[in-house]
Amino acid sequence: WVPSFSQHNFQSQVKGFCLLLLLSVKNTSCSVRIMNGDGAYNPRTVEEVFRDYNGRRNGMIKALTTDVHEFHRLCDPEKENLCLYGLPSEDWEVNLPAEEVPPELPEPVLGINFARNGMLEKDWLSLVAVHSDAWLIAVAFFFGARFGFDKADRKRLFNMVNDLPSVFEVVVEFAAKKQSKEKSSVSNNSSNRSKSNSKRGGSEAGPEPKEEEVEEEESDDDEEEGDTECGACGETYAPDEFWICCDMCENWFHGKCVKITPARAEHIKQYKCPSCSNNKRGRS
């Protein structure tokens, strides 16, 4: 019985080995394409590689712009080396680097969290954006090399990538627009406060108006701002500009025309325009 059992066992092992070999050959292309931990298939053609690149790029842009507060929170300097990953699904994640050495994919720059508190936020985000661009290019051309792209394919992939703004360009432009919007909002608020304060200052400095004049002022109040002209350049009032009123002649002026900024206006109790200041000096 022993020879019979050994022969049967040997035949079973051979059949099992042949079956495994056959499955391995059939699934070679599949196993080569599986690169992500979630089992997602990675690209093979130029279009697929570009789609993968653009998805990862959009995810990283989202992290550094609209999701920047969450990104900032996750990059805790007290944690170990962290990386920003862009995902093909246009999502992003902050995580530790891969444990495999060498990793299956090129790795992003390590330790982005360590520089968070040592730099201005806009400079830190710009630095992360530059490294993100380098990583995206590395991943795209890693796929190109892995799947045997020839010179024409590599050139076409590069041109498709280069037609899009880089992550760095998008992040810098987003920060500039945000800063400009914040400055405009502050300037408008200061302008409204200065205009209101100047009106009160002008009414206190001048003689007490008669009842008819008060009624006239109230009826014309709605049209006053639209008809106001700058006493220096003659242009009419616009709501997005800083203006200041002279407490002596009660004429309005562009802040830029009389070299007065909103910050400076906050500390002026009684403003005199250049003409009124010159007239006072001439009389004395």
Secondary structure, DSSP 8 states (H G I E B T S, - for coil): -HHHHHHHHHHHHHHHHHHHHHHHHHTHHHHHHB-STT--B---SHHHHHHHHHHHHHHHHHHHTTTHHHHHHH--TTSS--EEEE-TTS-EEEE---SSSS-SS----S-TTTTGGGS-HHHHHHHHHHHHHHHHHHHHHHHHHHTT--HHHHHHHHHHHHTS--HHHHHHHHHHHHHHHHHHHHHHHHHHHHHHHHHHHHHHHS----HHHHHHHHHHHHHHHHH-BBTTT--B--TTS-EEE-TTT--EEETTTTT--HHHHTT-SS---HHHHHHHHHH-
